[in-house]
């Protein structure tokens, strides 16, 4: 049975971010914007350019049967994450083995015309593509999960059209999505075997631009990423994009399964007239975020690269040690995509030998700034989900 992230850390945010290095006068002699024609390229290395490894290393993954294929940020070299490098998470410690010839998608519950579709019938339906990032809601909330994120081109058929054809009853309030992965659950002393499932409101299901996908980067979905069919909900955390999809049901009451009501819920504290009040909120859309991805060196010149996502991002700023924030330049992606990540880079002129701390922060077009680890938005949160605090990495320049 899947033990769950919360069984390791008791549902609390496990540790604070690493302490920033404070080197007094050490740090940047100067920072300058990267403004060369190389901005038009992706993150592939130029001849002779090398990646400087981060000095801080993530702890060993204690859940290899749950968190699979997690890459390292230093490996980031393209806007699209290749399938072989895309992470996978399974909540019940196994990847379902599904024979596509036997697989069926059933659409039922409070609908006027229940449907059962095989894979060929799904593929024969209207096809759409979307480039969208999948971000695990636990990324950076757990010390060993710092790269549960990837960007892919997904192809499939629109969920909204399928639901329209099925005819959702007026009494329905939610659409529930069931995966093929199953495990034991205990509720008030009663043990059951349940499928992983998530729900969203009827309005969100009709308007979120979700796709029932069967292709990832032009190929069949890899097994760990949901083969033969998964849901992809652009702009929502990864748990909403249910993998190994096998049932869609319209319900008259809110769905309250473990991964809806207990897991993927953010617990926050706030003070009101001297009293601590606690609120629980379901997780849905991902939040404003950036990370220092890697540092490269070419002929003694250093460049800092960052990735950002989670909204209409106006800019990304980078600082070294306790220095000033400097605006990075955007490395244009191959295409416009509202729910993909963006790349940013900043030339680090006069980088001094020694240890340094590099921090990135994203700012959206409404002026919202990615919070610091001690911001109440993060500090008053007592679960590791939705940890979008500014990320600091350590590096040693020889």
SVG drawing of the C-alpha trace seen along z (x, -y; Angstrom):
<svg xmlns="http://www.w3.org/2000/svg" viewBox="-31 -46 71 53">
<polyline fill="none" stroke="black" stroke-width="0.4" points="0.0,0.0 1.2,-3.5 2.5,-5.1 2.0,-8.6 4.4,-11.6 2.7,-12.6 3.7,-9.4 7.3,-10.4 6.9,-14.0 3.6,-13.8 2.0,-16.2 4.2,-19.1 6.6,-21.2 9.8,-19.2 12.6,-21.7 13.2,-25.3 15.2,-26.3 18.9,-26.0 20.5,-29.0 21.9,-31.5 25.6,-31.9 26.7,-35.2 30.1,-36.1 30.3,-39.8 32.0,-41.4 32.4,-38.2 30.0,-37.8 29.4,-39.7 31.8,-42.3 29.1,-43.1 26.1,-41.6 25.1,-42.4 22.1,-41.4 22.6,-38.6 21.8,-40.3 23.5,-38.1 21.7,-36.5 22.1,-33.2 18.9,-34.2 17.0,-32.8 18.4,-29.3 17.3,-26.8 19.6,-25.7 21.9,-23.6 25.5,-24.2 27.8,-26.0 31.1,-24.4 33.4,-24.4 30.7,-25.5 30.4,-23.4 27.9,-23.1 29.2,-24.0 27.6,-21.4 25.6,-22.7 27.5,-22.1 24.3,-21.3 22.9,-17.9 19.4,-16.6 19.1,-13.8 18.6,-10.2 15.0,-9.5 13.5,-7.3 10.5,-6.5 11.9,-5.1 8.7,-3.1 6.7,-6.4 8.9,-9.1 10.6,-7.9 13.0,-9.3 13.5,-12.6 16.0,-14.6 18.6,-17.1 18.3,-20.7 21.8,-20.8 20.5,-18.4 18.0,-21.0 18.9,-21.7 15.7,-22.1 12.3,-23.8 10.5,-20.5 11.4,-17.8 12.2,-14.5 10.1,-11.6 13.1,-9.7 13.8,-12.5 10.2,-13.2 9.5,-12.4 6.8,-10.0 4.9,-9.7 2.6,-6.8 0.7,-6.9 0.4,-3.2 4.1,-2.3 3.6,-0.6 3.0,-1.4 -0.2,0.3 0.5,2.7 -2.4,2.0 -3.0,3.8 -4.3,1.1 -6.4,3.7 -8.4,4.4 -8.5,0.9 -11.8,-1.1 -12.7,-4.6 -16.2,-4.7 -18.1,-7.9 -21.0,-7.7 -22.7,-8.8 -25.2,-11.7 -25.1,-11.8 -27.8,-11.3 -25.8,-9.2 -23.2,-7.0 -20.3,-6.1 -17.6,-3.3 -14.7,-4.1 -11.7,-2.0 -8.4,-3.6 -9.1,-3.7 -12.4,-5.5 -10.5,-8.1 -7.9,-8.6 -10.7,-9.0 -12.2,-11.9 -11.3,-15.6 -7.6,-16.0 -6.0,-18.9 -2.5,-19.6 -1.2,-21.7 2.2,-22.4 1.9,-22.4 4.0,-21.9 3.3,-19.3 4.4,-20.4 4.1,-18.1 2.5,-19.9 5.2,-18.5 8.2,-19.9 10.5,-21.7 8.2,-20.9 10.1,-17.7 13.9,-17.9 14.4,-14.9 11.8,-16.2 13.3,-19.3 12.7,-18.6 9.2,-17.1 8.4,-19.3 8.6,-18.9 7.2,-20.5 5.8,-18.4 3.6,-18.6 0.4,-16.6 -2.0,-15.4 -5.5,-14.1 -9.2,-14.9 -10.9,-17.8 -12.6,-16.7 -15.3,-19.4 -16.5,-17.9 -16.7,-14.5 -18.8,-15.7 -21.1,-17.7 -21.8,-14.5 -22.5,-12.5 -24.9,-15.3 -24.2,-16.2 -27.3,-16.3 -28.3,-19.6 -27.9,-17.9 -24.2,-17.2 -21.8,-19.4 -18.5,-17.6 -16.7,-15.5 -14.6,-12.7 -11.6,-11.1 -10.5,-7.6 -7.1,-6.1 -6.4,-2.4 -3.9,-2.5 -5.5,-1.0 -4.5,-0.5 -5.9,0.2 -7.4,-2.7 -8.7,-2.7 -11.5,-5.0 -12.7,-4.8 -11.6,-1.2 -13.0,-0.1 -10.5,1.1 -11.3,0.7 -9.5,1.0 -9.9,-2.2 -8.6,-3.7 -6.7,-7.0 -9.2,-9.7 -9.5,-13.4 -12.4,-15.7 -13.1,-19.2 -16.3,-21.3 -18.4,-20.9 -17.5,-24.5 -13.8,-23.7 -14.1,-20.5 -15.8,-22.3 -13.5,-25.4 -10.0,-24.4 -8.9,-23.3 -8.3,-19.7 -7.4,-17.0 -7.8,-13.3 -4.3,-12.6 -2.7,-9.6 0.5,-11.2 3.4,-12.9 6.0,-14.6 4.7,-12.8 4.9,-9.3 2.6,-7.1 2.5,-8.0 5.3,-6.2 4.0,-3.7 5.1,-5.8 3.3,-8.9 -0.1,-7.3 -0.2,-4.9 -2.5,-4.4 -4.5,-7.5 -4.2,-10.3 -5.9,-13.5 -3.9,-16.7 -5.2,-19.9 -3.1,-22.8 -2.1,-25.2 -3.1,-22.8 -0.8,-20.9 0.1,-17.4 -2.3,-15.4 -5.3,-16.8 -3.9,-15.3 -5.0,-11.7 -2.8,-9.0 -4.0,-5.6 -7.5,-7.1 -10.3,-4.6 -13.5,-6.2 -15.1,-9.6 -18.2,-10.2 -20.5,-13.1 -21.5,-13.3 -24.2,-15.2 -22.0,-15.7 -18.4,-16.6 -16.0,-13.7 -14.2,-13.1 -11.6,-10.4 -8.2,-10.3 -6.4,-12.2 -9.1,-14.9 -10.0,-15.5 -6.9,-14.4 -3.9,-14.5 -3.2,-17.4 -4.7,-19.7 -2.9,-22.8 -3.2,-23.5 -2.6,-27.1 -2.6,-29.0 -3.7,-32.6 -4.2,-34.7 -7.5,-36.4 -8.1,-38.4 -5.4,-36.4 -6.8,-33.0 -5.1,-30.7 -7.5,-29.7 -6.7,-26.8 -7.9,-26.5 -7.7,-23.6 -7.8,-24.3 -7.7,-21.9 -4.9,-22.3 -5.7,-23.1 -3.8,-25.7 -0.1,-25.9 1.5,-29.0 4.1,-31.6 7.5,-30.0 11.1,-30.1 14.2,-28.1 17.9,-28.6 18.4,-25.8 22.1,-25.7 25.3,-27.8 27.5,-27.4 31.1,-28.5 32.7,-29.3 36.2,-30.7 36.1,-32.0 32.7,-33.7 29.7,-32.5 26.0,-32.5 23.1,-31.8 20.1,-30.1 16.6,-30.0 13.2,-28.4 9.9,-30.0 6.2,-29.1 2.9,-29.6 1.2,-32.6 1.7,-35.5 5.4,-36.2 6.7,-39.7 10.3,-39.0 12.7,-36.9 15.3,-38.4 18.5,-36.8 20.9,-37.6 24.1,-36.2 24.8,-36.0 23.3,-39.1 23.7,-41.3 21.2,-43.3 18.5,-41.7 19.2,-41.9 16.6,-41.3 17.4,-38.3 16.7,-38.2 14.1,-35.8 15.3,-33.0 12.5,-32.8 10.8,-29.4 10.1,-27.7 6.4,-28.9 4.0,-30.8 2.4,-28.6 0.4,-29.9 0.9,-26.9 4.6,-26.1 7.7,-27.3 10.0,-30.0 13.8,-30.2 15.8,-33.2 19.5,-33.9 21.9,-36.4 25.6,-36.9 27.6,-36.7 30.6,-39.0 33.5,-38.9 32.5,-35.8 34.9,-35.4 36.3,-32.1 34.6,-30.5 31.2,-29.5 28.1,-31.5 24.4,-31.4 22.2,-32.0 18.5,-32.8 15.8,-33.4 12.4,-35.0 9.6,-35.5 7.3,-38.5 4.1,-38.4 2.4,-41.1 0.2,-42.1 3.3,-42.8 3.0,-39.6 6.4,-38.5 7.4,-34.9 7.5,-34.7 10.5,-34.2 10.7,-31.2 9.9,-33.4 6.9,-35.1 3.7,-34.2 2.3,-32.7 5.0,-30.0 5.9,-30.1 2.3,-29.8 1.7,-26.7 2.0,-23.4 2.0,-21.0 4.6,-20.6 2.2,-21.1 2.3,-24.3 5.8,-25.3 6.6,-28.0 9.1,-29.9 12.2,-31.4 14.8,-28.7 18.4,-29.2 21.2,-27.0 24.8,-26.9 27.7,-26.7 31.5,-26.7 33.6,-28.7 37.1,-27.3"/>
</svg>
